[in-house]
Amino acid sequence: MTTAPVAAARRHYEKYGAMILGHFANLLAMPNVTGDVPALRAIATELVARFSMKRGDVRAVQLEGKAPVVIGTLGAPRPQRRLGVYVHYDGQPVSSAEWVSDPFTPTLRRGRLSDGAAEIPLPKPGEPVDPDWRFYARGAADDKAPFAAILAAIDSLAAAGIERRTELVFLFEGQEEAGSPDLRRYLELLAPDLEADLWLLCDGPVHPSGRPQVAFGVRGFCGFQLTVYGPERELHSGHFGNWVPNPAHDLARLLASFKDDRGNVLIEGFYDTTRPITEADLKANAALPAVEAQFRRDLGFAEPEPENGNLADHLLRPSFNIRGVRAGSTGAGSRNAIPTQATASIDIRLAAGNDPDAMLDLVERHLRTRGYVILDREPTPEERRTHRHLARIDREIAYPAARAPVDLSAADFVVAAAAATGRGDVVRLPTFGGSVPLHHFNEMLDAPVVMLPIANYDNNQHGPNENLRIANLWYGIELWATLLAGD
């Protein structure tokens, strides 16, 4: 049985779908690369204007030289609850040459680019909208889609004469893709204005099965650049090869020492502080639809690293990932030379209980057991001549994981709202694989937090040709109409 809010949302996007897509396209056309403060300030101003038009009490707050946050409220005549809504409006950097179309020229296609879907013009008012169409643009899925969904949901309830019974508290951030370095400062400054019964972090994809998903935790993050050193200048590989140490070889041996062939991290103590997995977590994971075979097919690989290939179970453990490696030259520009240094970029996704600094301390200890002297700067000439094994570690911004109980009663209302859209049983996921600084909300606002995604799982998040399936935007409108109606 379709509820009144869901029916109102459907009538609205069926009648005004072209207008909704047009407004969304205008937002997508605004560059949002993280760190570009002027561009991000412009988006914050636009969000203030859009939510103010819906009678929200919204304003931008900016620390000097930083991307602003947008905070405020959307009241309700007779509120039953007060929900906090976090969305980030910044996006990952782009390399336009890797995109089929300009990342900030929103492009509508009939379906997936990988299926050869043709580009089509935006529909005109009154023209039908196919839910299988996709918008291609940076930020389409990560993370401008929730703005479009919430705004359209407000309009759908107003058009149907349905009273809102849920009050919203907004916090829109412009630094998430840079690790949210100033989020805690903003929360300290604005905490009295951000009180809520429950916070919803609106980011990420629904379940690959297409079923709605509510996630009760996120991984934390720590990353570093690891550089090992060889001779002071490049040397002829014929004259000096097999005699002068090659940093590319040294780095390869180090990287191989971090994990075994089945994906187990070999750094001593790496798993020791991980919070034990509960029976509720195991029960929730066991109830998840199986997606592993689909992932192998869709993502193009033969088999997973671990012998137990259940993805959800491994999201509850910390991971060790090599993001990239650089040493010397390759391809047409290759030189027959011994490079002077070799660098690996590495990230660790933290599980609940892992402290970021302590985990990186374990990495450094691992290197020292292999004879390395650890630096946080370039080595001096004397250090190069004194130590056979030199490594530099540059630590990045880091934050811990956070997880609420998967049976959190405060989230039952959110799960019920997702179920009301009629898109299948709601997936209760103990933790997302991605990282968001959710712990700040627990610590600073003293409120439980869950993740509420709407994007399609195959959205190319962070990569070229990021996209949002229109059906997922329609789902978001139905979901938010239900949450706002508060039934």
KAKAJO-V142924 format. One record per pair of residues at least 4 apart in sequence whose C-alpha atoms are under 7 Angstrom apart, sorted by the first residue. I is the first residue (numbers start at 1). J is the second residue. Records with the same first field share a line. If there is no record, write none. Layout:
I: J, J
This chain:
2: 6, 7
3: 7, 420
4: 8
5: 9, 157, 481, 482, 485
6: 10, 421, 478, 481, 482
7: 11
8: 12, 156, 157, 160
9: 13, 153, 156, 477, 478, 481
10: 14
11: 15
12: 16, 156
13: 17
15: 126
16: 20
17: 21, 129
18: 22, 123, 124, 125, 126, 127, 129
19: 23, 125
20: 24
21: 25
22: 26
23: 27
24: 28, 148
25: 29, 106
28: 104, 106, 137, 139, 140
29: 104, 105, 106
30: 43, 104
31: 39, 104
32: 39, 40, 90, 91
33: 90, 91, 92, 93
34: 90, 91, 92, 93, 175, 177, 178
36: 40
37: 41, 66, 67
38: 42
39: 43
40: 44, 67, 90, 174
41: 45, 67, 68
42: 46
43: 47
44: 48, 60, 68, 70
45: 49
46: 50
47: 51
48: 52, 58, 59, 60, 70
49: 53
50: 54
51: 55, 56, 58
52: 56, 57, 58
55: 74
56: 72, 73, 74
57: 72, 73, 74
58: 70, 71, 72, 73
59: 70, 71, 72
60: 68, 69, 70, 71
61: 68, 69, 70
62: 66, 67, 68, 69
63: 68
67: 174, 175
68: 173, 174
69: 171, 172, 173, 174
70: 171, 172, 173
71: 170, 171, 172
72: 169, 170
73: 168, 169, 170
74: 167, 168, 169
75: 167, 168
76: 164, 165, 166, 167
77: 165
78: 165
79: 165, 166, 167
80: 165, 166
81: 166, 167, 197
82: 166, 167, 168, 196, 197
83: 167, 168, 169, 196, 197, 198, 199
84: 168, 169, 170, 196, 198, 199, 200
85: 168, 169, 170, 171, 199, 200, 201
86: 170, 171, 172, 200, 201, 202
87: 143, 171, 172, 173, 201, 202, 203
88: 143, 172, 173, 174, 176
89: 143, 144, 172, 173, 174
90: 174, 175, 176, 177
91: 138, 139, 142, 177
92: 177, 462
96: 102, 103
98: 464
99: 103, 464, 465
100: 465
103: 137, 138
104: 137, 138
105: 137
106: 135, 136, 137
107: 119, 135, 136, 137
108: 119, 120, 121, 122, 133, 134, 135, 136
109: 117, 118, 119, 120, 133, 134, 135
110: 117, 118, 119, 120, 132, 133, 134
111: 117, 132, 133, 134
112: 116, 117
113: 117
123: 127
131: 470, 471
132: 469, 470, 471
133: 469, 470
134: 467, 468, 469, 470
135: 140, 467, 468, 469
136: 140, 465, 466, 467, 468
137: 465, 466, 467
138: 466
139: 143, 144
140: 144, 145, 466, 467, 468
141: 145, 455, 459, 461, 466, 467, 468
142: 203, 204, 461
143: 203
145: 149, 473
146: 150, 202
147: 151
148: 152
149: 153, 473, 476, 477, 480
150: 154, 477, 480
151: 155
152: 156, 477
153: 157, 477, 478, 480, 481
154: 158, 481
155: 159
156: 160
157: 161, 162, 481
158: 162
162: 485
163: 485
164: 484, 485, 486
165: 484, 485, 486
166: 483, 484, 485, 486
169: 194, 196
175: 179, 180
176: 180
179: 397
182: 186
183: 187
184: 188, 440
185: 189
186: 190
187: 191, 444
190: 194
191: 195, 445
195: 445
196: 447
197: 447
198: 410, 447, 448, 449
199: 447, 448, 449, 450
200: 449, 450, 451, 452
201: 450, 451, 452
202: 451, 452, 453
203: 451, 452, 453
204: 453, 455
205: 453, 454, 455, 456, 457
206: 210, 211, 212, 213, 453, 454, 455, 456, 457
207: 211, 212, 213, 457
208: 291, 457
211: 423, 424, 425, 426, 427
212: 418, 423, 424, 426, 427
213: 426, 427, 428, 452, 453
214: 415, 427, 428, 429, 450, 451, 452
215: 428, 429, 430, 431, 432, 450, 451, 452
216: 403, 404, 405, 406, 429, 430, 431, 450, 451
217: 402, 403, 404, 430, 431, 432, 450
218: 401, 402, 403, 431, 432, 433, 434, 435, 436
219: 349, 350, 351, 401, 402, 432, 433, 434, 435
220: 349, 350, 351, 399, 400, 401, 435, 436
221: 348, 349, 350, 356, 398, 399, 400, 435
222: 347, 348, 349, 356, 396, 397, 398, 399
223: 346, 347, 348, 395, 396
224: 345, 346, 347, 393, 394, 395, 396
225: 343, 344, 345, 346, 393, 394, 395
226: 343, 344, 345, 391, 392, 393, 394
227: 341, 342, 343, 344, 391, 392, 393
228: 247, 251, 341, 342, 343, 390, 391, 392
229: 247, 340, 341, 342, 390, 391
230: 245, 246, 247, 340, 341
231: 340
232: 340
233: 340
234: 337, 338, 339, 340
235: 240, 337, 338
236: 240, 336, 337, 338
237: 241, 336, 337, 338
240: 244
246: 250, 338, 339
247: 251, 339, 340, 341, 342
248: 252, 327, 342
249: 253
250: 254
251: 255, 342
252: 256
253: 257
254: 258
257: 266
258: 265, 266, 267
259: 263, 264, 265, 266
260: 264, 265, 266
262: 305, 306, 307
263: 305, 306
265: 320
267: 362, 363, 366
270: 359
273: 353, 354
274: 317, 351, 352, 353, 354
275: 352, 353
277: 281
278: 282
279: 283
280: 284, 406
281: 285, 406, 430
282: 286
283: 287
284: 288, 428, 429, 430
285: 312, 313
288: 427
291: 295
292: 296
293: 297
294: 298
295: 299
296: 300, 301, 302, 303
304: 309
310: 314
311: 315
315: 431, 432, 433
316: 351, 431
317: 351
318: 348, 349, 350, 351
319: 348, 349, 350
320: 347, 348, 349
321: 346, 347, 348
322: 344, 345, 346, 347
323: 345, 346, 347
324: 344, 345
325: 343, 344, 345
326: 342, 343, 344
327: 339, 341, 342, 343
328: 339
329: 333, 334, 335
330: 334
350: 354, 400, 401
351: 401
352: 401, 402, 403
354: 359, 400
355: 359, 400
356: 360, 398, 399, 400
357: 361
358: 362
359: 363
360: 364
361: 365
362: 366
363: 367
364: 368
365: 369
366: 370
367: 371, 372
368: 372, 373
371: 389
372: 389, 390, 391
373: 389, 390, 391
374: 390, 391, 392
375: 391, 392, 393
376: 392, 393, 394
377: 392
379: 383, 384
380: 384
381: 385
382: 386
383: 387
399: 437
400: 439
401: 439
402: 438, 439
403: 431
404: 408, 448
406: 428, 430
411: 415
412: 416
413: 417
414: 418
415: 419, 426
416: 420
417: 479, 482, 483
418: 426, 479
419: 423, 424, 425, 426
421: 478, 479
439: 443
440: 444
441: 445, 446, 447
442: 446, 447, 448
454: 472, 473, 475, 476
455: 468, 472
456: 468, 469, 472
459: 466, 467, 468
460: 464, 465, 466, 467
461: 466
469: 473
470: 474
471: 475
472: 476
473: 477
474: 478
475: 479
476: 480
477: 481
478: 482
479: 483
480: 484
481: 485
482: 486
